[in-house]
C-alpha cells in the first residue's frame, strides 16, 4: 500500500491518542472515547502506508497537554509533531517555548469549553484570545479549530483577515470546513453544492492563502461511505482554489459526529465509527493529479508543521 499510494511518503495531520489508564480524561470533557493506543495507531499507520503524523490533542483531555509530549515521544519525534490545547489566559511564553522544544507546532481551539460551538460572536472572541496568546511567541505555529456551522464563515472572515493572519499565525480548519457533500445537503443545494452557505466564503479564504483546510473525516460531511463519491466536486473546488492550502488527516480513531452533549452523555463511553480509510484514500487519489497528491500528502504538511 505504501509504495502504491505514498511513493514519496504520506503525512496524516489529524489523529488522536487516548490512553485513559495512563492519562485520565478531564472531568469536564465533552466526550468519553474508548482507549486508542500508540500501538493501535502504529498498526493503522502501517496498514495505510502513512510515514509521518501530526498528533492532535484530544479535547477529552481538556487544556492539559502533558500527555501530548509523552505520546509524541512514544510515536517518535522524528516522525510525529503535536498540536496542543492551551488556556490562553494563563499560558506563558516559557511554557510555549518548552512545547516548541518538544515538537509541538500549533494549537487547537476547544470551542466546547467556551460554550461557543453554536455562537459565532463567542467564536470571534475565543479565536482572537488564542491568537493573542501566540502572538510573538510561536512564529510559524498553526491554530486549528472545528465548528459545525459553515454559515458562520462570512462573519468570521474579518476576524481571520484582521486579527489572525496579520499575527503570522497559520489558521487551519478541520474536516472540509464542514462544507457538505450532496448526500448531506438540503434539496435546493443537492444539484449545486456551491449554493450551500459558507462555500464562497471559505473558498475566498483558501484562494487568498488565509486558511488551510483539512480534507479529513469525510463521514462528517457525507453519508456515502466507503468511497464518499459525492465529495469529489468539493475536493476539486478546493484544489482549484489553491492546492497549497490543503492537508489530509485521518481523524483516527474516528470519534462520532460533533455535537453539544449533556453531562450524562459526555461521561458515558461512546464507541468509535467504523471507517475504511484505505478505500477513502484510494478514491481521493483517483481525483487528483500526481502534483496535487504530493502537494497534499507531503509538501504542504512539511511546510506547515516545520519538518
Secondary structure in CASP SS format (residue, H / E / C, confidence):
PFRMAT SS
TARGET T0000
AUTHOR 0000-0000-0000
METHOD secondary structure of the structure
MODEL  1
X C 1.00
X H 1.00
X H 1.00
X H 1.00
X H 1.00
X C 1.00
X C 1.00
X C 1.00
X C 1.00
X C 1.00
X E 1.00
X E 1.00
X E 1.00
X E 1.00
X E 1.00
X C 1.00
X C 1.00
X E 1.00
X C 1.00
X C 1.00
X C 1.00
X C 1.00
X C 1.00
X C 1.00
X C 1.00
X C 1.00
X C 1.00
X C 1.00
X C 1.00
X C 1.00
X C 1.00
X E 1.00
X E 1.00
X C 1.00
X C 1.00
X E 1.00
X C 1.00
X H 1.00
X H 1.00
X H 1.00
X H 1.00
X H 1.00
X H 1.00
X H 1.00
X H 1.00
X H 1.00
X H 1.00
X H 1.00
X C 1.00
X C 1.00
X C 1.00
X E 1.00
X E 1.00
X E 1.00
X E 1.00
X E 1.00
X C 1.00
X C 1.00
X H 1.00
X H 1.00
X H 1.00
X C 1.00
X C 1.00
X C 1.00
X C 1.00
X H 1.00
X H 1.00
X H 1.00
X H 1.00
X H 1.00
X H 1.00
X H 1.00
X H 1.00
X H 1.00
X H 1.00
X C 1.00
X C 1.00
X C 1.00
X C 1.00
X E 1.00
X E 1.00
X E 1.00
X E 1.00
X E 1.00
X C 1.00
X C 1.00
X C 1.00
X C 1.00
X C 1.00
X C 1.00
X C 1.00
X C 1.00
X H 1.00
X H 1.00
X H 1.00
X H 1.00
X H 1.00
X H 1.00
X H 1.00
X H 1.00
X H 1.00
X C 1.00
X C 1.00
X E 1.00
X E 1.00
X E 1.00
X E 1.00
X E 1.00
X E 1.00
X C 1.00
X C 1.00
X C 1.00
X C 1.00
X C 1.00
X C 1.00
X C 1.00
X C 1.00
X C 1.00
X C 1.00
X H 1.00
X H 1.00
X H 1.00
X H 1.00
X H 1.00
X H 1.00
X H 1.00
X H 1.00
X H 1.00
X H 1.00
X H 1.00
X H 1.00
X H 1.00
X H 1.00
X H 1.00
X C 1.00
X C 1.00
X C 1.00
X C 1.00
X C 1.00
X C 1.00
X C 1.00
X E 1.00
X E 1.00
X E 1.00
X E 1.00
X C 1.00
X C 1.00
X C 1.00
X C 1.00
X H 1.00
X H 1.00
X H 1.00
X H 1.00
X H 1.00
X H 1.00
X H 1.00
X H 1.00
X H 1.00
X H 1.00
X H 1.00
X H 1.00
X H 1.00
X H 1.00
X H 1.00
X H 1.00
X H 1.00
X H 1.00
X C 1.00
X C 1.00
X E 1.00
X E 1.00
X E 1.00
X E 1.00
X C 1.00
X H 1.00
X H 1.00
X H 1.00
X H 1.00
X C 1.00
X C 1.00
X C 1.00
X H 1.00
X H 1.00
X H 1.00
X C 1.00
X C 1.00
X H 1.00
X H 1.00
X H 1.00
X C 1.00
X C 1.00
X C 1.00
X H 1.00
X H 1.00
X H 1.00
X C 1.00
X C 1.00
X C 1.00
X H 1.00
X H 1.00
X H 1.00
X H 1.00
X H 1.00
X H 1.00
X H 1.00
X H 1.00
X H 1.00
X C 1.00
X C 1.00
X C 1.00
X E 1.00
X E 1.00
X E 1.00
X E 1.00
X E 1.00
X E 1.00
X C 1.00
X H 1.00
X H 1.00
X H 1.00
X C 1.00
X C 1.00
X C 1.00
X C 1.00
X C 1.00
X C 1.00
X C 1.00
X C 1.00
X H 1.00
X H 1.00
X H 1.00
X H 1.00
X H 1.00
X H 1.00
X H 1.00
X H 1.00
X H 1.00
X H 1.00
X H 1.00
X H 1.00
X H 1.00
X H 1.00
X H 1.00
X H 1.00
X H 1.00
X E 1.00
X E 1.00
X E 1.00
X E 1.00
X C 1.00
X C 1.00
X E 1.00
X C 1.00
X C 1.00
X C 1.00
X C 1.00
X C 1.00
X C 1.00
X C 1.00
X C 1.00
X C 1.00
X C 1.00
X H 1.00
X H 1.00
X H 1.00
X H 1.00
X H 1.00
X C 1.00
X E 1.00
X E 1.00
X C 1.00
X C 1.00
X C 1.00
X C 1.00
X C 1.00
X C 1.00
X H 1.00
X H 1.00
X H 1.00
X H 1.00
X H 1.00
X H 1.00
X H 1.00
X H 1.00
X H 1.00
X H 1.00
X C 1.00
X C 1.00
X C 1.00
X H 1.00
X H 1.00
X H 1.00
X H 1.00
X H 1.00
X H 1.00
X H 1.00
X H 1.00
X H 1.00
X H 1.00
X H 1.00
X H 1.00
X H 1.00
X H 1.00
X H 1.00
X C 1.00
X C 1.00
X C 1.00
END
